[in-house]
Amino acid sequence: MEYLSDRVKSLSVSQTLAMAQKSRELKAKGIDIINLSLGEPDFFTPDDIKEAAKKAIDDNFTTYPPVPGYNDLREAISKKFLVENGLTYSPEQIIVSAGGKHSLINVILSIVNPGDEVILLAPYWVSYYDQVMLAQGKPVIIEASLENDFKIRPEQLEKAITPKTRLVIFNSPSNPTGMVYTRDEMEKIAKIIQKHEGLFIISDEIYEHIKFSGEHVSMASFGYIYDRVITVNGVSKAYAMTGWRIGYIGAPLWIAKACNKLQGQFTSGVCSIAQRAALAALESKGIDRENMSKAFLRRRDLICGLLSEIKGLKIKVPQGAFYIMPDITYYIGKSDGNVTINDSDELALYLLDKAQVAVVGGIAFGAPGCIRISYAASDENIKKAAGRIRTALSYLK
């Protein structure tokens, strides 16, 4: 008999990771699967970053690192915040963790008590919901429509706030939609946060360098809520370092100290070699980062053009990140004679089976009428995948 805790029973399996696992299993059987499910750049980590990691091994960076991260790395992050975002975070306000996901759960567990309400802006990244549940908080969902570019209206946020609301989780550029809030839109949100004492906002900015026009705006740059913002970032997306597992926060000192305390009991300091690689990434000139962003822009234009030609798909052109989230409600209730599509998750499984293309259903993102497609793939695979999707969907009547 299994004696699992209620907290584990309450968690969902990450749908992005589950679909990626199914793709790997099918590939292992020799099936030609095109995987557009994972949010992972299809580039290798730049050579200068890898060389820094090799040097760290030779220099014997093999003992326990400080719990919040090496001082020189936190100093480099502090400088990055100042130069790139106009934010003043001292090294003491910065905690380095094992990826952005680890940074997020540190913050949520540090400030959310059982029963506290946490506002999520749907479509939202899959792990936000379950991390709030793990902290025994109550997710409160605000739905943003495709017609409004998947962005909420300020009055929706104001209406959702109650005396129990402790936290808002904000993400721009967005995973899963690729949409980007403007400075004006963010300022309206910031002014609402300002009005409610004891209300905090996590600003997940992991995709800040994959943005196709305009400026990136950090939520903490609105000075009147600086002490209520926790900025989350990392090196995974911008530097093709997903496997190195380095994320970080800039936060009010008391929150940073709480995360340090929590991390000290969970993981201690994160991988010493990966930290040295992250330092090299932050101190690089960013040329590789810019080239990757240009490639994602080209791929965005390619996939948008191809998907817009498929009957029944409604799309909004993403402004950042490397995802597109088509509305697929046209296909709900349709059948190929054997399979009837009842929701977006079933459509994702249908495409995996019939088209050999892995995408992710929108239910786990709070967007049941959509699917998420990652275009962090080669131009050739994007073209092949779009053709396969078009053919498979044509069978649904």
Phi, psi and chi 1 to 4 in degrees:
 res  aa     phi    psi   chi1   chi2   chi3   chi4
   1 MET       -  140.1 -176.8  178.2  -68.9      -
   2 GLU   -92.6  136.6  -66.0 -179.6  -15.4      -
   3 TYR  -117.9   63.9  -67.5   92.2      -      -
   4 LEU   -77.5  148.1  -66.4  174.7      -      -
   5 SER   -70.5  155.2   67.8      -      -      -
   6 ASP   -62.4  -32.6  -69.6  -19.9      -      -
   7 ARG   -66.7  -36.7   75.1  175.0   61.0   84.9
   8 VAL   -72.2  -39.6  170.4      -      -      -
   9 LYS   -62.1  -29.8  -69.6  177.5 -176.3  177.3
  10 SER   -77.6  -14.7   73.3      -      -      -
  11 LEU   -82.9  143.8  -67.7  179.5      -      -
  12 SER   -91.2  155.7  -56.9      -      -      -
  13 VAL   -75.8  135.5  174.4      -      -      -
  14 SER   -57.2  120.3  168.1      -      -      -
  15 GLN   -68.6  -31.0  -72.9  -57.2  -58.6      -
  16 THR   -66.7  -43.7   53.7      -      -      -
  17 LEU   -70.3  -34.8  -62.3 -179.9      -      -
  18 ALA   -65.0  -43.0      -      -      -      -
  19 MET   -67.9  -37.5 -173.5   58.8   77.7      -
  20 ALA   -63.0  -38.8      -      -      -      -
  21 GLN   -65.5  -43.2  178.7   61.0   31.5      -
  22 LYS   -60.0  -39.8  -71.3  177.7 -177.5  176.6
  23 SER   -62.1  -43.8  -59.3      -      -      -
  24 ARG   -63.4  -40.4  -75.9 -169.3  -74.5  -92.7
  25 GLU   -63.8  -41.9  -69.9  170.5   -1.6      -
  26 LEU   -68.6  -38.6  -69.2  171.2      -      -
  27 LYS   -62.8  -37.8  -82.4 -171.2  174.3 -177.8
  28 ALA   -63.8  -23.3      -      -      -      -
  29 LYS   -88.6    3.9  -65.4  177.3 -179.5  178.2
  30 GLY    90.3    9.6      -      -      -      -
  31 ILE   -86.7  134.6  -60.2  172.7      -      -
  32 ASP   -79.6   87.7  178.1   24.9      -      -
  33 ILE   -96.3  133.1  -60.5  -66.2      -      -
  34 ILE   -99.7  114.8  -60.2  174.9      -      -
  35 ASN   -93.7  106.6 -171.4   -4.9      -      -
  36 LEU  -114.9   34.2  -57.4 -177.2      -      -
  37 SER  -101.8  -31.2   65.6      -      -      -
  38 LEU   -91.1  145.3  -86.1 -177.6      -      -
  39 GLY   -89.3   70.4      -      -      -      -
  40 GLU  -136.1  121.0 -178.4  168.4   50.3      -
  41 PRO   -55.7  138.5  -23.9   33.8      -      -
  42 ASP   -92.7   32.0   62.5  -40.5      -      -
  43 PHE  -109.5  158.1  -60.3  100.3      -      -
  44 PHE   -84.8  152.4  -66.0  121.0      -      -
  45 THR   -57.5  133.3  -58.3      -      -      -
  46 PRO   -54.4  147.9  -29.2   36.9      -      -
  47 ASP   -61.2  -37.1  -72.6  -18.3      -      -
  48 ASP   -66.0  -30.5   58.4  -32.3      -      -
  49 ILE   -72.3  -42.1  -62.3  172.4      -      -
  50 LYS   -63.9  -38.6  -68.2 -171.8  -72.9 -172.0
  51 GLU   -63.4  -36.9  -72.2  -58.1  -39.4      -
  52 ALA   -63.9  -36.3      -      -      -      -
  53 ALA   -68.0  -41.5      -      -      -      -
  54 LYS   -62.2  -41.7  -64.7  172.9 -173.4  175.7
  55 LYS   -64.4  -37.1 -174.7  175.3 -173.8  -59.7
  56 ALA   -62.1  -36.9      -      -      -      -
  57 ILE   -65.7  -46.5  -65.3  171.5      -      -
  58 ASP   -63.5  -31.5  -68.8  -22.6      -      -
  59 ASP   -86.3    8.3  -69.6  -13.9      -      -
  60 ASN    63.8   41.6  -65.9  -51.1      -      -
  61 PHE   -80.3   69.2  -82.9   89.6      -      -
  62 THR  -127.5   10.8   53.3      -      -      -
  63 THR  -104.5  172.4   57.8      -      -      -
  64 TYR   -55.5  126.9  -74.0  129.4      -      -
  65 PRO   -84.3  164.1   29.2  -31.4      -      -
  66 PRO   -58.6  146.1  -19.2   30.1      -      -
  67 VAL   -54.4  -45.9  170.7      -      -      -
  68 PRO   -84.0   -0.8   30.3  -34.4      -      -
  69 GLY   114.1  157.6      -      -      -      -
  70 TYR   -60.1  144.1  -73.2  117.0      -      -
  71 ASN   -59.6  -42.4  -72.3  -24.4      -      -
  72 ASP   -68.5  -30.1   55.4   -4.9      -      -
  73 LEU   -69.3  -43.0  175.5   55.5      -      -
  74 ARG   -66.3  -32.9  -70.2 -164.4  -67.7  159.6
  75 GLU   -66.5  -39.2  -72.8  168.3   -0.3      -
  76 ALA   -66.1  -38.2      -      -      -      -
  77 ILE   -66.7  -41.1  -65.6  168.4      -      -
  78 SER   -58.1  -43.9  175.4      -      -      -
  79 LYS   -66.0  -41.3 -178.8  178.4  178.7 -179.2
  80 LYS   -58.6  -46.2  172.2 -100.4 -176.9  -72.1
  81 PHE   -57.7  -42.8  -85.9  131.7      -      -
  82 LEU   -69.5  -48.6 -176.8   62.3      -      -
  83 VAL   -73.5  -44.3  172.2      -      -      -
  84 GLU   -90.6  -26.7  -65.0 -174.5   -8.0      -
  85 ASN  -121.4   -7.9  -52.3  108.1      -      -
  86 GLY    68.9   27.3      -      -      -      -
  87 LEU  -111.2  137.3  -55.8  178.5      -      -
  88 THR  -102.8   99.7  -57.9      -      -      -
  89 TYR  -119.3  121.3  -73.1  118.2      -      -
  90 SER   -71.3  159.7   68.9      -      -      -
  91 PRO   -54.4  -30.9  -29.1   36.4      -      -
  92 GLU   -68.9  -18.7  -69.4   73.3   28.2      -
  93 GLN   -91.9    6.2  -68.3  176.2  -90.9      -
  94 ILE  -116.9  133.0  -68.9  162.3      -      -
  95 ILE  -124.8  127.7  -56.3  -65.0      -      -
  96 VAL   -96.0  130.3  179.0      -      -      -
  97 SER  -131.7  179.5  -57.2      -      -      -
  98 ALA   -84.9   67.3      -      -      -      -
  99 GLY    96.3  163.6      -      -      -      -
 100 GLY   -61.2  -34.0      -      -      -      -
 101 LYS   -62.3  -40.8 -170.9  178.3  -69.3 -171.7
 102 HIS   -66.7  -41.3 -173.9 -165.6      -      -
 103 SER   -58.8  -44.3  -65.0      -      -      -
 104 LEU   -62.3  -48.1  -73.5  162.0      -      -
 105 ILE   -67.6  -32.8 -167.7   61.4      -      -
 106 ASN   -56.8  -47.7  -84.6  -10.2      -      -
 107 VAL   -67.0  -46.5  174.3      -      -      -
 108 ILE   -61.5  -44.9  -68.1  168.4      -      -
 109 LEU   -68.2  -23.9  -72.3  174.5      -      -
 110 SER   -79.3  -27.5  -68.6      -      -      -
 111 ILE  -124.8   -7.7   65.3  176.3      -      -
 112 VAL  -103.2  121.9  173.8      -      -      -
 113 ASN   -95.9  159.5  -79.5  -47.1      -      -
 114 PRO   -52.2  130.1  -29.0   36.6      -      -
 115 GLY    91.2  -14.5      -      -      -      -
 116 ASP   -65.0  143.3  -77.0  -11.8      -      -
 117 GLU   -92.1  137.3  -66.1  174.9   -5.1      -
 118 VAL  -125.3  121.9  179.2      -      -      -
 119 ILE   -87.0  127.8  -67.9  176.1      -      -
 120 LEU  -115.6  137.9  -53.9 -179.6      -      -
 121 LEU   -98.8  108.1  -44.6 -177.6      -      -
 122 ALA   -88.6  138.0      -      -      -      -
 123 PRO   -69.4  137.1  -19.5   32.7      -      -
 124 TYR  -124.5  161.8   48.2   76.7      -      -
 125 TRP   -66.5  139.9 -178.7   52.2      -      -
 126 VAL   -55.7  -38.2  -67.5      -      -      -
 127 SER   -76.7  -18.0  -69.8      -      -      -
 128 TYR   -55.4  -49.1  -66.3  157.9      -      -
 129 TYR   -60.8  -50.3 -172.5   97.5      -      -
 130 ASP   -72.2  -29.4  -77.0  -76.7      -      -
 131 GLN   -67.5  -37.3  -71.1 -166.5   -8.3      -
 132 VAL   -63.7  -42.2  171.6      -      -      -
 133 MET   -62.0  -39.7  -66.3  -64.7  -69.0      -
 134 LEU   -60.7  -35.2 -174.1   63.2      -      -
 135 ALA   -81.9    3.5      -      -      -      -
 136 GLN    63.0   26.1  -64.3 -179.6  -81.7      -
 137 GLY   -84.3  175.3      -      -      -      -
 138 LYS  -115.0  110.3  178.8 -176.0  176.6 -177.5
 139 PRO   -68.1  131.9  -17.1   30.6      -      -
 140 VAL  -117.2  118.3  175.1      -      -      -
 141 ILE   -99.0  128.1  -49.1  -57.2      -      -
 142 ILE  -108.1  122.1  -57.8  177.0      -      -
 143 GLU   -91.0  130.4  -64.6 -176.9    3.3      -
 144 ALA  -107.7  136.6      -      -      -      -
 145 SER   -92.8  156.2   65.9      -      -      -
 146 LEU   -59.2  -36.7  178.9  139.6      -      -
 147 GLU   -63.4  -26.7  -70.5   72.0   24.8      -
 148 ASN  -101.8   29.3 -159.8   48.0      -      -
 149 ASP    59.1   31.1  -66.1  -21.6      -      -
 150 PHE    58.9   29.4  -69.7  120.4      -      -
 151 LYS  -120.0  139.7  -66.6 -173.0  -83.9 -170.2
 152 ILE   -76.0  160.1   65.5  160.8      -      -
 153 ARG   -95.5  146.4  -60.9 -176.1  -56.6  -83.8
 154 PRO   -54.1  -37.9  -25.1   33.3      -      -
 155 GLU   -65.8  -26.4   56.8  -92.4   26.2      -
 156 GLN   -65.4  -41.9  -71.1  178.8  -79.1      -
 157 LEU   -65.8  -46.7  176.8   59.3      -      -
 158 GLU   -57.6  -41.5 -173.2   70.0   76.7      -
 159 LYS   -67.7  -30.7 -174.8  177.7  178.8 -178.7
 160 ALA   -80.8  -17.1      -      -      -      -
 161 ILE   -78.5  131.4  -65.7  171.0      -      -
 162 THR  -128.6  173.9   76.3      -      -      -
 163 PRO   -59.4  -18.2  -27.3   36.6      -      -
 164 LYS   -90.4   -5.6  -68.9 -175.2  177.2 -179.1
 165 THR   -72.9  122.2  -51.7      -      -      -
 166 ARG  -106.9  -30.3  173.0   54.1   60.0   90.1
 167 LEU  -149.1  144.5 -177.3   64.5      -      -
 168 VAL  -118.1  135.9  176.0      -      -      -
 169 ILE  -108.3  121.2  -57.2 -178.1      -      -
 170 PHE  -121.0  140.9  178.6   82.2      -      -
 171 ASN  -144.1  114.9  174.4 -144.4      -      -
 172 SER  -151.7  127.3  177.3      -      -      -
 173 PRO   -56.3  149.1  -24.5   35.4      -      -
 174 SER   -92.1  135.8  164.2      -      -      -
 175 ASN  -106.2  111.1  173.7    4.4      -      -
 176 PRO  -113.1   -0.2   36.8  -35.5      -      -
 177 THR   -94.3  -22.0   67.9      -      -      -
 178 GLY    79.0    4.0      -      -      -      -
 179 MET   -80.2  154.8  -68.3  -56.6  170.3      -
 180 VAL  -129.0  129.0  176.3      -      -      -
 181 TYR   -78.0  140.9  -78.7   78.2      -      -
 182 THR   -79.7  166.8   65.6      -      -      -
 183 ARG   -58.8  -41.9  178.1  177.3  -69.4  -84.9
 184 ASP   -63.7  -43.4 -179.8   62.0      -      -
 185 GLU   -63.5  -40.2  -69.8  165.3  -21.6      -
 186 MET   -69.4  -36.7  -70.3  177.9   63.5      -
 187 GLU   -63.0  -37.3 -175.1  167.8   20.7      -
 188 LYS   -64.3  -37.4  -70.2  174.1 -178.9  175.4
 189 ILE   -67.5  -42.8  -68.8  172.4      -      -
 190 ALA   -60.5  -39.7      -      -      -      -
 191 LYS   -67.3  -31.7  -73.6 -178.6  176.5  177.3
 192 ILE   -68.9  -42.9  -67.5  170.4      -      -
 193 ILE   -58.9  -42.6  -60.8  -64.9      -      -
 194 GLN   -58.1  -35.0 -178.8 -170.9   23.4      -
 195 LYS   -71.2  -17.1  -70.5 -165.7  -61.6 -176.5
 196 HIS  -115.2  102.1  -63.6  -86.8      -      -
 197 GLU   -63.2  138.6 -174.3  176.8   -6.0      -
 198 GLY    83.5    5.9      -      -      -      -
 199 LEU  -102.9  130.0  176.9   57.4      -      -
 200 PHE  -119.0  162.9  -63.5   85.1      -      -
 201 ILE  -138.0  126.7 -177.3  166.2      -      -
 202 ILE   -87.5  127.3  -71.1  175.5      -      -
 203 SER  -109.2  103.4 -176.1      -      -      -
 204 ASP   -86.4  107.8 -178.5   -7.6      -      -
 205 GLU  -115.7   30.1  -57.3 -179.3   12.5      -
 206 ILE   -62.1  -24.0 -166.4   73.6      -      -
 207 TYR  -101.8   18.3  -67.1   96.2      -      -
 208 GLU   -57.0  -31.6   70.3  164.5  -45.5      -
 209 HIS   -91.2   -0.1  -69.7  -61.1      -      -
 210 ILE  -111.1   77.7  -52.5  173.8      -      -
 211 LYS  -139.3  135.4 -171.8  172.9  179.2  -64.1
 212 PHE  -100.7   -7.5  -53.1  130.3      -      -
 213 SER  -163.5  156.5   61.8      -      -      -
 214 GLY    71.5 -168.0      -      -      -      -
 215 GLU  -101.8  154.5   61.3  175.2  -19.7      -
 216 HIS   -89.2  131.6  171.0   74.4      -      -
 217 VAL  -112.5  125.3 -179.3      -      -      -
 218 SER   -88.5  135.5  -69.9      -      -      -
 219 MET   -59.9  -34.9 -173.0   62.8   78.2      -
 220 ALA   -71.4   -7.7      -      -      -      -
 221 SER   -73.3  -13.3   65.6      -      -      -
 222 PHE   -83.0   98.5  -60.4  100.9      -      -
 223 GLY   -55.6  -30.0      -      -      -      -
 224 TYR   -72.2  -10.6   46.4   86.2      -      -
 225 ILE  -122.5   13.0   60.9  164.0      -      -
 226 TYR   -50.3  -41.1  168.0   81.5      -      -
 227 ASP   -81.9    7.4   61.0   -7.6      -      -
 228 ARG  -120.6    7.9  -53.8 -115.3 -134.1  105.8
 229 VAL  -110.2  136.6  179.5      -      -      -
 230 ILE  -114.1  114.7  -56.8   94.5      -      -
 231 THR   -92.1  123.8  -54.2      -      -      -
 232 VAL  -111.9  133.4  175.4      -      -      -
 233 ASN  -153.1 -173.5 -148.0  -40.1      -      -
 234 GLY   177.8 -177.1      -      -      -      -
 235 VAL  -105.0   -2.9  -62.7      -      -      -
 236 SER   -58.4  -51.1  -66.8      -      -      -
 237 LYS   -82.9  -47.9  -46.8  -61.0 -176.0  180.0
 238 ALA   -69.5  -28.5      -      -      -      -
 239 TYR  -116.1   13.6  -60.9   96.0      -      -
 240 ALA    52.7   53.2      -      -      -      -
 241 MET  -125.2   38.0  -65.8  178.8   67.4      -
 242 THR   -57.8  -40.8   52.3      -      -      -
 243 GLY   -76.7  -11.2      -      -      -      -
 244 TRP   -79.2  -21.8  -61.9   83.1      -      -
 245 ARG    58.7   62.9  -51.3  -48.1  -57.0  132.7
 246 ILE  -128.5  115.1  -64.5  -68.8      -      -
 247 GLY  -125.5  171.7      -      -      -      -
 248 TYR  -158.8  160.8   53.8   82.6      -      -
 249 ILE  -123.6  153.5   64.7  166.6      -      -
 250 GLY  -117.8  128.7      -      -      -      -
 251 ALA  -153.0  163.0      -      -      -      -
 252 PRO   -50.7  144.9  -27.4   35.9      -      -
 253 LEU   -57.0  -38.5 -175.9   58.2      -      -
 254 TRP   -67.3  -32.0   63.3  -87.0      -      -
 255 ILE   -74.2  -41.3  -67.1  178.6      -      -
 256 ALA   -59.3  -42.3      -      -      -      -
 257 LYS   -63.8  -37.9  -73.5 -178.3  175.5  179.3
 258 ALA   -65.9  -42.1      -      -      -      -
 259 CYS   -65.4  -37.1  -68.7      -      -      -
 260 ASN   -62.1  -43.7 -174.3   29.2      -      -
 261 LYS   -62.5  -46.2 -178.7  179.3 -179.3 -178.6
 262 LEU   -64.5  -46.9 -171.1   67.2      -      -
 263 GLN   -64.3  -31.7 -173.0  160.8  -63.9      -
 264 GLY   -61.3  -28.2      -      -      -      -
 265 GLN   -92.9  -24.9  -65.1  -67.2    0.9      -
 266 PHE   -89.6  -54.9  -87.7   14.0      -      -
 267 THR  -128.9  -17.8   61.2      -      -      -
 268 SER    62.1 -159.9  -63.6      -      -      -
 269 GLY   -68.9  147.8      -      -      -      -
 270 VAL   -84.9  168.4  -60.8      -      -      -
 271 CYS   -37.9  121.6  175.4      -      -      -
 272 SER   -63.5  -41.1   57.1      -      -      -
 273 ILE   -67.4  -42.2  -53.2  -55.0      -      -
 274 ALA   -62.9  -35.0      -      -      -      -
 275 GLN   -64.8  -39.0  -73.6 -164.9   56.9      -
 276 ARG   -67.7  -35.5  -53.5  -41.0  -69.1  168.4
 277 ALA   -65.7  -41.2      -      -      -      -
 278 ALA   -63.0  -38.0      -      -      -      -
 279 LEU   -60.6  -44.0  176.2   62.2      -      -
 280 ALA   -62.7  -38.3      -      -      -      -
 281 ALA   -61.9  -47.7      -      -      -      -
 282 LEU   -68.2  -26.6  -68.7  170.3      -      -
 283 GLU   -92.3   -1.1  -68.3 -178.4  -19.0      -
 284 SER   -75.3  168.3   69.9      -      -      -
 285 LYS   -80.2   -7.3  -64.9 -179.9  179.5  178.8
 286 GLY    78.1   14.7      -      -      -      -
 287 ILE   -65.4  -44.8  -64.5  173.0      -      -
 288 ASP   -61.3  -38.8  -66.5  -72.7      -      -
 289 ARG   -60.8  -44.0 -176.4  178.9   75.4 -170.2
 290 GLU   -67.5  -39.7  -67.6  173.2    6.8      -
 291 ASN   -65.3  -38.8  -71.2  -23.6      -      -
 292 MET   -64.5  -41.1  -75.5 -173.0  -82.5      -
 293 SER   -62.8  -39.3 -174.4      -      -      -
 294 LYS   -63.4  -38.5  -70.7  176.5 -177.9  176.5
 295 ALA   -65.5  -39.9      -      -      -      -
 296 PHE   -65.7  -35.8  -71.1  131.0      -      -
 297 LEU   -63.3  -44.5  173.7   57.2      -      -
 298 ARG   -60.7  -42.7 -175.3 -173.3   69.4 -110.9
 299 ARG   -68.7  -35.6  -66.1  166.7  178.7 -177.7
 300 ARG   -59.2  -48.7 -179.8 -155.7   70.0  174.0
 301 ASP   -61.9  -37.3  -68.2  -17.4      -      -
 302 LEU   -64.9  -51.4  174.3   62.4      -      -
 303 ILE   -70.2  -34.7 -161.8  166.3      -      -
 304 CYS   -63.3  -41.3  -75.2      -      -      -
 305 GLY   -63.4  -42.1      -      -      -      -
 306 LEU   -71.8  -43.5  -66.5  168.9      -      -
 307 LEU   -69.9  -31.6  -66.2 -178.6      -      -
 308 SER   -66.8  -16.2   65.1      -      -      -
 309 GLU   -88.4   -5.7  -63.8  172.2   -4.7      -
 310 ILE   -90.9  124.5  -60.9  176.1      -      -
 311 LYS   -58.1  133.1 -179.0 -179.6  178.6 -179.1
 312 GLY    92.5  -16.5      -      -      -      -
 313 LEU   -87.6  132.7  -65.7 -173.8      -      -
 314 LYS  -112.8  128.4  -69.6 -168.6  -70.9 -174.3
 315 ILE  -128.8  154.7   67.6  168.6      -      -
 316 LYS  -117.1  134.4  -77.1  -72.2 -176.7  177.0
 317 VAL   -71.0  119.9  176.3      -      -      -
 318 PRO   -65.4  149.2  -14.9   28.4      -      -
 319 GLN  -105.6   -6.0  -59.7  154.8  -17.8      -
 320 GLY  -168.0 -174.3      -      -      -      -
 321 ALA    56.5 -156.0      -      -      -      -
 322 PHE  -141.5   47.2   36.4   67.9      -      -
 323 TYR  -130.0  152.8  -50.4  102.5      -      -
 324 ILE  -133.9  143.7 -173.9  167.5      -      -
 325 MET  -125.7   85.2 -158.9  162.6 -148.5      -
 326 PRO   -69.3  142.5  -14.9   28.6      -      -
 327 ASP   -79.8  126.4 -179.2  -63.1      -      -
 328 ILE  -119.3   19.9   51.3   80.9      -      -
 329 THR   -60.6  -24.0   51.3      -      -      -
 330 TYR   -55.5  -31.4  173.2   82.9      -      -
 331 TYR   -93.5   -6.8  -68.8   99.1      -      -
 332 ILE   -67.0  128.8  -57.7  -59.6      -      -
 333 GLY    91.6   -9.4      -      -      -      -
 334 LYS   -86.0  160.3  -72.0 -176.5  165.3   51.4
 335 SER  -141.4  151.3  172.9      -      -      -
 336 ASP   -97.3    9.0   68.0  -11.9      -      -
 337 GLY   104.3  -23.7      -      -      -      -
 338 ASN  -117.8  -41.1  -64.6  -52.4      -      -
 339 VAL  -115.8  132.0  176.4      -      -      -
 340 THR  -107.3  132.1  -60.9      -      -      -
 341 ILE   -88.9  114.7  -54.8  -59.1      -      -
 342 ASN  -100.6  -22.9  -64.6  -57.4      -      -
 343 ASP  -158.8  178.0   57.0   41.7      -      -
 344 SER   -68.5  -30.2   61.7      -      -      -
 345 ASP   -65.7  -39.4  -74.1    2.1      -      -
 346 GLU   -67.0  -34.0  -71.0 -172.6    5.9      -
 347 LEU   -66.2  -39.6 -176.4   66.0      -      -
 348 ALA   -61.3  -42.7      -      -      -      -
 349 LEU   -67.1  -36.7  -69.2  171.5      -      -
 350 TYR   -62.1  -43.6  172.2   81.0      -      -
 351 LEU   -67.4  -34.7  -69.0  175.1      -      -
 352 LEU   -63.9  -41.1 -175.9   63.3      -      -
 353 ASP   -76.5  -48.3 -179.4   45.4      -      -
 354 LYS   -87.9  -32.3  -61.1  -64.9 -177.0 -178.6
 355 ALA  -107.4  -10.7      -      -      -      -
 356 GLN    55.5   39.7  -74.0   80.1   56.3      -
 357 VAL  -124.1  126.8  176.4      -      -      -
 358 ALA   -95.1  118.6      -      -      -      -
 359 VAL  -127.8 -179.6  -60.1      -      -      -
 360 VAL  -121.6  131.6 -172.4      -      -      -
 361 GLY   -64.4  154.0      -      -      -      -
 362 GLY   -86.1   -7.3      -      -      -      -
 363 ILE   -58.6  -44.6  -67.2  175.2      -      -
 364 ALA   -67.9  -16.8      -      -      -      -
 365 PHE   -94.3    3.6  -62.9   99.5      -      -
 366 GLY    74.6   23.1      -      -      -      -
 367 ALA  -135.2   73.0      -      -      -      -
 368 PRO   -64.2  -16.3   22.6  -33.5      -      -
 369 GLY   -95.1   11.9      -      -      -      -
 370 CYS  -131.5  165.9  -60.6      -      -      -
 371 ILE  -124.9  152.0   57.5  173.0      -      -
 372 ARG  -104.1  130.2 -169.1 -166.9   74.8  169.1
 373 ILE  -119.9  127.0  -59.3  173.9      -      -
 374 SER   -92.5  130.1  168.0      -      -      -
 375 TYR  -105.3   30.0   51.9   88.6      -      -
 376 ALA   -82.3   64.3      -      -      -      -
 377 ALA  -148.1  166.1      -      -      -      -
 378 SER   -67.0  157.1   68.2      -      -      -
 379 ASP   -56.9  -41.3  -66.7   33.5      -      -
 380 GLU   -61.6  -45.3  178.4 -174.6    1.6      -
 381 ASN   -69.0  -34.1  -83.2  -16.7      -      -
 382 ILE   -62.8  -44.3  -70.7  172.0      -      -
 383 LYS   -63.7  -45.6  -68.6  174.9 -175.6  176.0
 384 LYS   -62.7  -43.5  -74.1  169.8   60.3  179.0
 385 ALA   -64.0  -44.6      -      -      -      -
 386 ALA   -62.3  -39.4      -      -      -      -
 387 GLY   -64.8  -41.6      -      -      -      -
 388 ARG   -66.3  -40.9  -68.2 -178.6 -175.9 -175.9
 389 ILE   -63.6  -43.3  -70.0  171.6      -      -
 390 ARG   -59.0  -45.3  177.7 -155.7  -70.8  -92.0
 391 THR   -64.7  -46.0  -59.1      -      -      -
 392 ALA   -63.2  -42.5      -      -      -      -
 393 LEU   -68.1  -27.0  -67.5  179.6      -      -
 394 SER   -66.1  -18.9   71.6      -      -      -
 395 TYR   -80.6  -15.0  -60.6  139.0      -      -
 396 LEU   -84.7  119.8  -63.7  173.4      -      -
 397 LYS  -121.6      -  -52.8  -64.0 -176.3 -176.5
